[in-house]
Structures are given as structure tokens and as C-alpha cells.
Amino acid sequence: MTGESMSKSSQISARISSVDKKRAEMVFETLGVTASQAITLFYKQVYLRKGIPFPVEIPNQETLDAIEEARAGEGKSFESVDALMKDLGV
């Protein structure tokens, strides 16, 4: 660090869609963390990993086709993980 006290805090501001905010906050609630804690976790991981802590990639055509198929309600769906595993032969 640059000698800055670890007890100081800073405020950040970002604009995101209300849908993305609501969806993420539902996950945070399930995990038992606040949005501020999740953002702090993200920032710490960026520092520790020296980059974005997850892959940031452009999906290939096969993935894009699968996304579109899912959005259209096509393809297989399963009532449970067990049903999916059975279908996969696992």
C-alpha cells in the first residue's frame, strides 16, 4: 500500500440498471452480505489478483446460440439437479 491508513474509507458511485441491482442484491442477501461488503470483496480480489477476478470473454457462437435458445424457452429443462444428472448419465 502507499502508507494510507487501512481504517480510512472512501465512497464510490456507480450507475447500474435497477434490474441488475435487484438481482445482485437478492444473491447478496442469500449469501448474507451487504452490497457494500460485496463491492469491498470485489475490490480486494482485484488488488490480490492484479486484475478482474473472473474471466471476461466474448462468448463464441455456440454459447450465443445456447443463450438465445434458453431465452426463447426452447431446449431441455429439468425439475431438479437429480433429473439433469440422470439425463446426462451421471
C-alpha distances in whole Angstrom, upper triangle without the diagonal:
4,6,7,9,9,13,13,14,15,18,19,23,24,28,29,33,34,36,32,31,34,33,30,30,33,31,28,31,33,29,29,26,25,24,21,20,21,19,16,17,17,14,12,15,14,10,12,15,13,16,19,19,23,26,26,30,33,36,39,42,43,40,41,45,44,42,45,47,45,45,49,49,51,50,50,49,49,50,47,45,48,50,47,47,51,51,49,51,48
4,5,9,10,13,13,15,15,18,19,23,25,29,30,34,36,37,34,32,35,36,32,32,35,34,31,34,35,32,32,28,28,26,23,23,24,21,18,20,20,16,15,18,17,13,15,18,16,19,21,22,26,28,29,32,35,38,41,44,45,43,43,47,46,44,47,49,48,47,51,52,53,53,53,52,52,53,50,48,51,53,51,51,54,55,52,54,52
4,6,9,11,11,14,15,19,21,24,27,30,32,36,37,39,36,34,37,37,33,33,36,35,32,34,36,33,32,29,28,27,23,23,25,22,19,21,22,18,17,20,19,16,17,20,19,22,24,25,28,31,32,35,38,41,44,47,48,45,46,50,49,47,50,52,50,50,53,54,56,55,55,54,54,54,52,50,53,55,52,52,56,56,54,56,53
4,6,9,8,10,12,15,17,21,24,27,29,33,34,36,33,31,34,34,31,30,34,32,29,31,33,30,29,26,25,24,20,20,22,20,17,19,20,16,15,19,18,15,17,20,19,21,23,24,27,30,31,34,37,40,43,46,47,44,45,48,47,45,48,50,48,47,51,52,54,54,54,52,52,52,50,48,51,53,51,51,55,55,53,55,52
4,5,6,9,12,15,18,22,24,28,30,33,34,36,33,30,33,34,30,29,33,31,28,30,32,29,27,24,23,23,19,19,21,19,16,18,20,16,15,19,19,16,18,21,21,23,24,25,28,31,32,35,39,41,44,48,48,45,46,49,48,45,48,51,48,48,52,52,54,54,53,52,51,51,49,47,50,53,51,50,54,55,53,55,52
4,6,8,11,14,17,20,23,26,28,31,32,33,30,28,30,31,27,26,29,28,24,26,28,25,24,21,20,20,16,16,18,16,13,15,17,14,12,16,17,14,15,19,19,21,22,22,25,29,29,33,36,38,42,45,46,42,43,46,45,43,46,48,45,45,49,49,51,51,50,48,48,48,45,44,47,49,47,47,51,51,49,51,48
4,6,10,13,16,20,23,26,28,31,31,33,30,27,29,30,27,26,29,27,24,25,28,25,23,20,19,19,15,15,18,17,13,16,18,15,14,18,19,17,18,22,22,23,24,24,27,31,31,35,38,40,44,47,47,44,44,48,46,44,46,49,46,45,49,49,51,51,51,49,48,48,46,44,47,50,48,48,52,52,51,53,50
4,7,10,13,17,20,24,26,29,29,31,29,26,28,30,26,25,28,28,24,26,28,26,24,21,19,19,15,15,18,16,13,16,18,15,15,19,19,17,19,22,22,23,23,24,27,30,31,34,37,39,43,46,47,43,43,47,46,43,46,48,45,45,48,49,51,51,51,49,49,48,46,45,48,50,48,49,52,53,51,54,51
4,7,10,13,17,20,22,25,25,28,25,22,25,26,23,22,25,25,21,23,26,23,22,18,16,15,12,13,15,13,11,14,15,13,13,17,17,16,18,21,21,21,21,22,25,28,28,32,34,37,40,43,44,40,40,44,43,40,42,45,42,41,45,45,48,48,48,46,46,45,44,42,46,48,46,46,50,50,49,51,49
4,7,10,13,17,19,23,23,26,23,21,23,25,22,21,25,24,21,23,26,24,23,19,16,15,11,13,15,12,11,14,15,12,14,17,16,16,19,21,20,20,20,21,24,27,26,30,32,35,38,41,42,39,38,42,41,38,40,43,40,39,43,44,46,47,47,45,45,45,44,42,46,48,45,46,50,50,48,51,49
4,7,10,14,16,19,20,22,20,18,20,22,19,19,22,22,19,22,25,23,22,18,15,13,10,13,14,11,11,15,15,13,15,18,17,17,20,22,21,21,20,21,24,26,25,29,31,33,37,39,41,37,37,40,39,36,38,41,38,37,40,41,44,44,45,43,43,43,42,41,45,46,44,45,49,49,47,50,48
4,7,10,13,16,17,20,18,15,18,20,17,17,21,21,18,21,24,22,22,18,15,12,10,13,13,10,11,14,13,11,14,17,15,16,20,21,20,19,18,19,21,24,22,26,27,30,34,36,37,34,33,37,36,33,35,37,35,34,37,38,41,41,42,40,41,41,40,39,43,44,42,43,47,46,45,48,46
4,7,10,13,14,17,15,13,17,18,16,16,20,20,18,21,24,23,22,19,16,12,11,15,14,11,13,16,15,14,17,19,18,19,22,23,22,20,19,20,22,24,22,25,27,29,32,35,36,33,32,35,34,31,33,35,33,31,35,36,39,40,41,39,40,40,39,39,42,43,41,43,46,46,44,48,46
4,6,10,12,14,12,11,14,16,14,15,18,19,17,20,23,22,22,19,16,12,12,15,14,11,14,16,14,14,18,19,17,19,22,22,21,19,17,19,20,21,19,22,23,25,29,31,32,29,28,31,31,27,29,32,30,28,31,33,35,36,37,36,37,37,37,36,40,41,38,40,43,43,42,45,43
4,7,9,12,10,9,13,15,14,15,18,19,18,20,23,23,23,20,17,14,15,18,16,14,17,19,17,17,21,21,20,22,25,25,24,21,19,21,21,22,20,22,23,25,28,30,31,28,26,29,29,26,27,30,28,26,29,30,33,34,36,34,36,36,36,36,39,40,37,39,43,42,41,44,43
4,6,8,7,7,10,11,11,12,15,16,16,18,21,21,22,19,17,13,15,17,15,13,17,18,16,17,21,21,20,22,25,24,24,21,18,19,19,20,18,20,20,22,25,27,28,25,23,26,26,22,23,26,24,22,25,27,29,31,32,30,32,32,32,32,36,36,34,36,39,38,37,41,39
4,5,5,6,9,10,11,12,14,16,16,18,20,21,22,20,18,15,17,19,17,16,20,21,19,20,24,23,23,26,28,27,27,24,21,22,21,22,19,21,21,22,25,26,27,24,22,25,24,20,21,24,22,19,22,24,27,29,30,28,30,30,31,31,34,34,32,35,38,37,36,40,39
4,6,5,6,9,10,10,12,14,15,16,18,20,20,19,16,14,16,19,17,17,20,21,20,21,25,25,24,27,29,29,29,26,23,24,23,24,22,24,24,24,28,29,29,26,24,27,26,22,23,25,23,20,23,24,27,29,30,28,29,29,30,30,34,34,32,35,38,37,36,40,39
4,5,5,6,9,10,11,13,14,15,17,19,20,19,17,14,18,20,17,17,21,21,20,22,25,25,24,28,29,29,29,26,23,23,22,22,21,22,22,22,25,26,26,23,21,23,22,19,19,22,19,17,20,20,24,25,26,24,26,26,26,27,30,30,29,31,34,33,33,36,35
4,6,5,6,8,10,11,12,14,16,17,18,17,15,12,15,17,14,14,18,18,16,19,22,21,21,24,26,25,25,22,19,19,18,19,17,19,19,20,23,24,25,21,20,23,21,18,19,21,19,17,20,21,24,25,26,24,25,26,26,26,29,30,28,30,33,32,32,35,34
4,6,5,6,9,10,10,12,14,15,16,14,12,9,12,14,12,12,16,17,15,17,20,20,20,23,25,25,25,23,19,20,19,21,19,22,22,23,27,28,28,25,24,26,25,21,23,25,22,20,24,24,27,28,29,27,28,27,27,27,31,32,30,32,35,34,34,37,36
4,6,5,6,9,10,10,13,14,15,14,12,10,14,16,14,15,18,18,18,20,23,23,23,26,28,27,28,26,22,22,21,23,22,24,25,25,28,29,29,25,25,27,25,21,23,25,21,20,23,23,26,27,27,25,26,25,25,26,29,30,28,31,33,33,33,36,35
4,6,5,7,9,10,11,13,14,14,13,11,15,16,13,15,18,18,17,20,22,21,22,25,26,26,27,24,21,20,19,20,20,21,22,22,25,26,26,22,22,24,22,18,20,22,18,17,20,20,23,24,24,22,22,22,22,22,26,26,25,27,30,29,29,32,31
4,5,5,6,9,10,11,12,11,10,8,12,12,10,11,14,14,13,16,18,18,19,22,23,22,24,21,18,17,16,18,18,20,21,21,25,27,26,23,22,25,23,20,22,24,20,20,23,23,26,26,26,24,24,24,23,23,27,27,26,27,31,30,30,33,31
4,5,5,6,9,10,10,9,8,7,10,11,9,11,14,14,14,17,19,19,20,23,24,24,26,23,20,19,19,21,21,24,25,25,29,30,30,26,26,28,26,23,25,27,23,22,26,25,28,29,29,26,26,25,24,24,28,29,28,29,33,33,32,35,33
4,5,5,6,9,10,10,10,10,14,14,12,14,17,17,17,20,22,21,23,26,26,26,28,26,22,21,20,23,23,25,26,26,29,30,29,26,26,28,25,22,24,25,22,21,24,23,26,27,26,23,23,22,21,21,25,26,25,27,30,30,30,33,31
4,5,5,6,9,9,10,10,13,13,10,13,16,14,14,18,19,18,20,23,23,23,25,23,20,18,17,20,20,22,24,24,27,29,28,24,24,26,24,21,24,25,21,21,24,23,26,26,25,22,22,21,20,19,23,24,23,25,28,28,28,30,28
4,5,5,6,5,6,7,10,9,7,10,13,12,13,16,17,17,19,21,21,22,24,22,19,17,17,20,21,24,26,26,29,31,30,27,27,29,27,24,27,28,25,24,28,27,30,30,29,26,25,25,23,23,26,28,26,28,31,31,31,33,31
4,5,5,6,7,9,12,11,10,14,15,15,16,19,20,20,22,25,25,25,28,26,23,21,21,24,25,27,29,29,32,34,33,29,30,32,29,26,29,30,26,26,29,28,31,31,29,26,26,24,23,23,26,28,27,28,31,32,32,34,32
4,5,8,10,12,15,13,12,16,17,16,17,20,21,20,23,25,25,25,28,26,23,21,21,23,24,27,29,28,31,33,31,28,29,30,27,25,28,28,25,25,28,26,29,28,27,24,23,21,20,19,22,24,24,25,28,29,28,31,28
4,6,9,11,13,11,10,13,15,13,14,18,18,17,20,22,22,22,25,24,21,18,18,22,23,26,28,27,31,33,31,28,29,31,28,26,29,30,26,26,30,28,31,30,29,26,25,23,21,20,24,26,25,25,29,30,29,31,28
4,7,10,12,10,10,14,14,13,15,18,18,18,21,23,23,24,26,25,23,20,21,24,26,29,31,31,34,36,35,31,32,34,32,29,32,33,29,29,33,31,34,33,32,29,28,26,24,24,27,29,28,29,32,33,33,35,32
4,7,8,6,6,10,11,10,12,15,15,16,18,20,20,21,24,23,20,18,19,23,24,27,29,30,33,35,35,31,32,34,32,29,32,33,30,29,33,32,35,34,33,31,30,29,27,26,29,31,30,31,34,35,34,36,34
4,5,5,6,9,10,11,12,14,15,17,18,20,21,22,24,23,20,19,20,24,24,27,29,30,34,36,35,32,32,35,32,29,32,34,30,30,33,33,35,35,35,32,31,31,29,29,32,34,32,33,37,37,37,39,37
4,5,5,6,9,10,10,12,14,15,17,19,20,21,22,21,18,17,18,21,21,25,27,27,31,33,33,30,30,32,30,27,30,32,29,28,31,31,34,34,34,31,31,31,30,29,32,34,32,34,37,37,36,39,37
4,5,5,6,9,10,11,12,14,15,17,18,20,21,20,18,17,19,22,22,26,28,29,33,36,36,32,32,35,33,30,33,35,32,31,35,35,37,38,37,35,35,34,33,32,35,37,35,36,40,40,39,42,39
4,5,5,6,9,10,10,12,14,15,16,18,20,19,17,16,18,21,22,26,28,29,33,36,35,32,32,35,33,30,33,35,32,31,35,35,37,37,37,34,34,33,31,30,34,36,34,35,38,39,37,40,37
4,5,5,6,9,10,11,12,14,15,16,18,17,14,13,14,18,19,22,25,26,29,32,32,28,28,31,29,27,30,31,28,28,32,32,34,34,33,31,31,31,29,28,31,33,31,32,35,36,34,37,34
4,5,5,6,9,10,11,13,14,15,16,15,13,12,14,17,18,21,24,25,29,32,32,28,28,32,30,27,30,32,30,29,33,33,35,35,35,33,33,33,32,30,34,36,33,34,38,38,37,39,37
4,5,5,6,9,10,11,12,14,15,15,13,13,16,19,20,23,26,28,31,34,34,31,31,35,33,30,33,35,33,32,36,36,38,38,38,36,36,36,34,32,36,38,35,36,40,40,38,41,38
4,6,5,6,9,10,10,12,14,13,12,10,13,17,18,21,25,26,29,32,32,29,30,33,31,29,32,34,31,31,35,35,36,36,35,33,33,33,31,29,33,35,33,33,37,37,35,37,35
4,5,5,6,9,10,10,12,10,9,8,10,14,14,18,21,23,26,29,29,26,27,30,28,26,29,31,29,29,32,33,34,34,34,32,32,33,31,29,33,34,32,32,36,36,34,37,34
4,5,5,6,9,10,10,10,9,9,12,16,16,20,23,25,28,31,32,29,29,33,31,29,32,34,32,32,35,36,38,37,37,36,36,37,35,33,36,38,36,36,40,40,38,40,38
4,5,5,6,9,10,10,10,10,13,16,18,21,25,27,30,33,33,30,31,35,33,31,34,36,34,34,38,38,39,39,39,37,37,37,35,33,36,38,36,36,40,40,38,40,37
4,5,5,6,8,8,8,6,10,13,15,18,22,24,27,30,30,27,28,32,30,28,32,33,31,32,35,36,37,36,36,34,34,35,33,30,34,35,33,33,37,37,34,37,34
4,6,5,6,5,5,6,9,12,13,17,20,22,25,29,29,26,27,31,30,28,31,33,31,31,35,36,37,36,37,35,36,37,35,32,36,37,35,35,38,38,36,38,36
4,6,5,7,9,9,13,15,17,20,23,26,29,32,33,30,31,35,34,32,35,37,35,35,39,40,41,40,40,39,39,40,38,36,39,41,38,38,41,41,39,41,39
4,6,8,10,9,12,15,17,21,24,26,29,33,33,30,31,35,33,32,35,37,35,36,39,40,41,40,39,38,38,39,37,34,37,39,36,36,40,40,37,39,36
4,5,7,6,10,12,14,17,21,23,25,29,29,27,28,32,31,29,33,34,33,33,37,37,38,37,37,36,36,38,35,32,35,37,34,34,38,38,35,37,34
4,7,8,11,13,14,17,21,23,26,30,30,28,29,33,32,30,33,36,34,35,38,39,40,39,39,38,39,40,38,35,38,40,37,37,40,40,38,40,37
4,6,9,10,10,14,17,20,23,26,27,24,25,29,28,27,30,32,31,31,35,35,36,36,36,35,36,38,36,33,36,38,35,35,38,38,35,38,36
4,6,7,8,11,15,17,20,24,24,21,22,26,25,23,26,29,27,27,31,32,33,32,33,32,33,34,32,30,33,35,32,32,36,35,33,35,33
4,7,9,12,16,18,21,24,24,21,23,26,25,23,26,28,27,27,31,31,32,31,31,30,31,32,30,27,31,32,29,29,33,33,30,33,30
4,6,9,13,14,17,21,21,18,19,22,21,20,23,25,23,24,27,28,29,28,28,27,28,29,27,25,28,29,26,26,30,29,27,30,28
4,6,10,11,14,17,18,15,16,20,19,18,21,23,22,23,26,27,27,26,27,26,27,29,28,25,28,29,26,26,30,29,26,29,27
4,7,9,13,16,17,14,15,19,18,17,19,22,21,21,25,26,26,26,27,27,28,30,29,27,30,31,27,28,32,30,28,31,30
4,6,9,12,14,11,12,16,16,15,17,20,20,20,23,24,25,24,25,26,28,30,29,27,30,30,27,27,31,29,27,30,29
4,7,10,12,10,9,13,14,13,15,18,18,18,21,23,23,23,24,25,27,30,30,28,31,31,27,28,31,29,27,30,30
4,7,8,6,6,10,10,10,12,14,15,16,18,20,19,19,21,22,24,27,27,25,28,27,24,25,28,25,23,27,27
4,6,5,6,9,10,11,12,14,16,17,19,20,19,19,21,22,25,28,28,26,29,28,24,25,28,25,23,26,26
4,5,5,6,9,10,10,12,14,15,16,18,17,17,19,21,24,27,28,26,29,27,24,25,27,24,23,26,27
4,5,5,6,9,10,11,12,14,15,17,15,14,16,18,21,24,25,23,25,24,20,22,24,21,19,22,23
4,5,5,6,9,10,11,12,14,15,14,13,15,17,19,23,23,21,24,23,19,21,23,20,19,22,23
4,5,5,6,9,10,11,12,14,14,14,16,18,21,24,24,23,26,25,21,23,26,23,22,25,26
4,5,5,6,9,10,11,12,11,11,14,16,19,23,24,23,25,23,20,22,24,21,20,24,25
4,5,5,6,9,10,11,9,9,11,13,16,19,20,19,22,20,17,19,21,18,17,21,22
4,5,5,6,9,10,10,10,13,13,16,19,20,20,23,21,18,21,23,20,19,23,24
4,5,5,6,9,9,10,13,14,18,21,22,22,25,23,20,23,25,22,22,25,26
4,5,5,6,5,7,10,12,15,18,20,20,22,20,17,20,22,19,19,23,24
4,5,5,6,7,9,9,13,15,17,17,20,18,15,19,20,18,18,22,22
4,5,8,10,12,12,15,18,19,20,23,21,19,22,24,21,22,25,26
4,5,9,12,12,16,18,20,22,24,22,20,23,24,21,22,26,27
4,7,9,9,12,15,17,18,21,18,17,20,21,19,20,23,25
4,7,9,12,15,18,18,20,18,16,19,20,17,18,21,23
4,7,10,14,16,16,18,15,13,16,16,13,14,18,19
4,7,10,12,13,14,11,9,13,13,10,12,15,16
4,7,9,10,12,9,8,12,13,10,12,15,16
4,5,7,9,6,6,10,10,9,11,14,14
4,7,8,7,8,11,12,12,14,16,16
4,5,5,6,9,10,11,13,14,14
4,5,5,6,9,10,10,12,11
4,5,5,6,9,10,10,9
4,5,5,6,9,10,10
4,5,5,6,9,9
4,5,5,6,5
4,5,5,6
4,5,8
4,5
4
